[in-house]
Amino acid sequence: MFWIRAVVRLNDPSTYDALTAYFIRCRDDYKSSVFEKLKGLPGFNFSKLTDTVNTVWEKTKGGHDYSVVNILPVAAEYGHRDTLEVGADLLKKSNDDYVLKRAREVFLSRTPATGDNAALIAWYETNKNQIVFDPQSKKFIVKP
């Protein structure tokens, strides 16, 4: 991560492709941090990053809980509806505080759901067939 921070500080568009490639290949526990750094770059092409996020999410979502939970907030920000299903599954099955916290954060920051883990799971189960992503708010809502 040291060299990523150094390259990001350059704010040099000629490094953006290399940083994007690194985002795809970096360790899973770095993905969320690297993504946050990319978001801060001036003139960064976020429509190009959409394809990258799609690739990373598809590659990661069936993996180990730690891998999944580290990319979960990024995939949710880009509207991957299955992030809520994956997050609910993590809330149901995990005993790990870090995994549970990260899965909860997605629900609390990207949906109108509130409450404890059981309430978040219940909200998802009740609404899963009516959930849509609102690109303006970058949140999942229940369509009327």
Salt bridges, closest charged atoms under 4 A:
ASP17 OD1 - LYS48 NZ 2.36
ASP28 OD1 - LYS31 NZ 3.98
ASP29 OD2 - ARG27 NH2 2.52
GLU36 OE2 - LYS39 NZ 3.58
GLU58 OE2 - LYS61 NZ 3.23
ASP65 OD1 - LYS93 NZ 3.37
GLU77 OE1 - LYS39 NZ 3.22
GLU77 OE1 - ARG110 NH2 3.36
ASP82 OD2 - LYS61 NZ 2.58
GLU105 OE2 - LYS101 NZ 3.51
GLU125 OE2 - LYS92 NZ 2.94
GLU125 OE1 - LYS128 NZ 3.08
